[in-house]
Amino acid sequence: MAEDLPYIYPEAFEDESIEEKIQSVLLQKGVTIIKHAKLTEIEEDEDEGLESVVFKRLDMPDEVEDEDEVEGVDEKSEQNGSNMGSGVAGTGDEGSELDEDREHEADYMKQKKKRKKNELEVECKVLITAGHRDVDQDVFLAIHNNGLVYNGRLIVDKSFQTTDPSIFAAGSLTEFSGRYMALSQGRPLRLDRYNGREMGSRLARSVFDIYDSQAHQDGMEEELPAFTLPQGQGGVLPGGILYYHIKTTNPLLHEGESAEQEVKSLTCDNLDITTQQGHFIKFTFNRIGLIDSVTYMGSEEVVLQSLWSFVGLHENYLNSLTARYEQGIIPNAVEFLSENWAIALYHEWFGDFCLRMRQRAQGMADIQAILEKAFESTKNGEGISRDQLKEFRKLVDPSTVRMIQDETLEFVKTNMNHLPMYYIPQKEFA
C-alpha cells in the first residue's frame, strides 16, 4: 500500500537529484527500473531452478480476489489440446517423447495463475536482493539462546554491556536501553546512527575499564557516551561515478522544528550524465551555519579525508563560498575548494587547531559575555539565527580578534612544510 512505500522503497541517496542522475545512467545502459513494488512470490521451474519473480505494485489499488484462471489458455489452445491424441504425433519413441513434452507444457500452463493488474511477473534466472540492514537468523538465535534482551535491536547499557555482564556489543544492530531516554538529550539511542570506528574505540575502553579500579569513581555512571565523528558511506555507482555522503551524528534540531526546516544547502552540479564528466557537490548547513553533511559525486577521485574535514566546520571557513556561489562569482565549487587557499582546511591538525582556539576564546571576558547573551536568547527554545550571530560578532573585542590572528599565523608557520602556499609577513618570524 501507499503507506508502505517509505519502507519498501526507501530513499537510497537522501537527495532526489542524485537518485534521478543515477536512474538516468541505468536507463541509458538499458536497465528497466520498476518503482513502488514489493517482491511477493518466487516461481521455480520443474528442475527447482529460478524461473520468475512476482512483484506487487504498491501504487495501485488491490483487486478483489478472483478464482485462479489459466493464463494464456484460450478456446483455441484448449481445442488443440483436446486434439493432441487424434492427429499424427509421430511413430515409436519420437512420438512418445513429443506427447510427454506437450503434457508437461499443458500442465505448466494450467498451473500458471492469471495475474492481477497490480501484479507484475518478471522472468529471470538470477535474483539479487538488498534490503534494510537487519539481524540474520543465526545472530538472532545466538542472542535468544543466551537470554539477551532484543527489542528490534540488541539492548546494551552505557558501557555497551548486555544483560549478560560478560557479553559486550556495539554497532548497527545494537541500541542503548530505554532508561537512558532522559539523558540522551535528543540523541538517538540506536547505534546505527554513529561512526563505527568511534564506537569500536568506546567499546574497547569499556572492556578495559572492567579491570581498572579507578574507572567508576568519576561519578559519571549515568552519562551516555557522546559520539562526535561523522558517519559516512560511499561506493562506485554505474558508469564509474564515485559517490560519497558524509553527515554529522549530532544534528542541531530545536523543539517544534523538523529537520527539513533546519537545513540550508548549497548545491553545485556540473556533472554531465551523458559523458559522465564533472562534479556534483552539496553542503547542508544547520541554522547557525555549521556544515551538517557533504555529498560528492563525480568521475574524479577525491581525498576522502578532505570531505570528512568539512563536517562540523562553520560556513565562514569556506571563504564566503555560499554567498559568492549564489551571486554567480564562483561557478564551480569543487575547483574553488581545490585552490591553494583551502589546503589548510584539509591538514590533519586543523581540527585540533580549531578546538584549541575555541577553548581559549571561551576564557576571554568578551566571549563569556557574548555566550551569556546567547544563552538568554535561547531560553525559549528558538535557537540562534544567522542575524543574531552577526550582531554577536560585533561585540568581539579587537584583542580577541588579534589573538586568533596570531594563533592562525603560528599554525601556518609551524606547518609551513605542508602549507608553503601561504604568505607570512617577515616581521612575524622575528
Secondary structure, 3 states (H helix, E strand, C coil): CHHHHHHHCCCCCCCHHHHHHHHHHHHHCCCCCCCCEEEEEEEECCCCCEEEEEEEECCCCCCCCCCCCECCCCHHHHHHHHCCCCCCCCCHHHHHHHHHHHHHHHHHHHHCECCCCCEEEEECCCCCCCCCCCCCHHHHHHHHHCCCCECCCEEECCCCECCCCCCECCCCCEEECHHHHHHCCCCCCEHHHCCHHHHHHHHHHHHHHCCCCCCCCCCCCCCCCCCCCCEEEEEEECCCEEEEEEECCCCCCCCCCCHHHHCEEEEEECCECCCCECEEEEEEECCCCEEEEEEEEECCCCCHHHHHHHCCCEHHHHCCHHHHHHCCCCCCHHHHCCCHHHHHHHCCCHHHHHHHHHHHHCCCHHHHHHHHHHHHHCCCCCCCCHHHHHHHHCCCCHHHHHHHHHHHHHHHHHCCCCCCCCCCCHHHHC
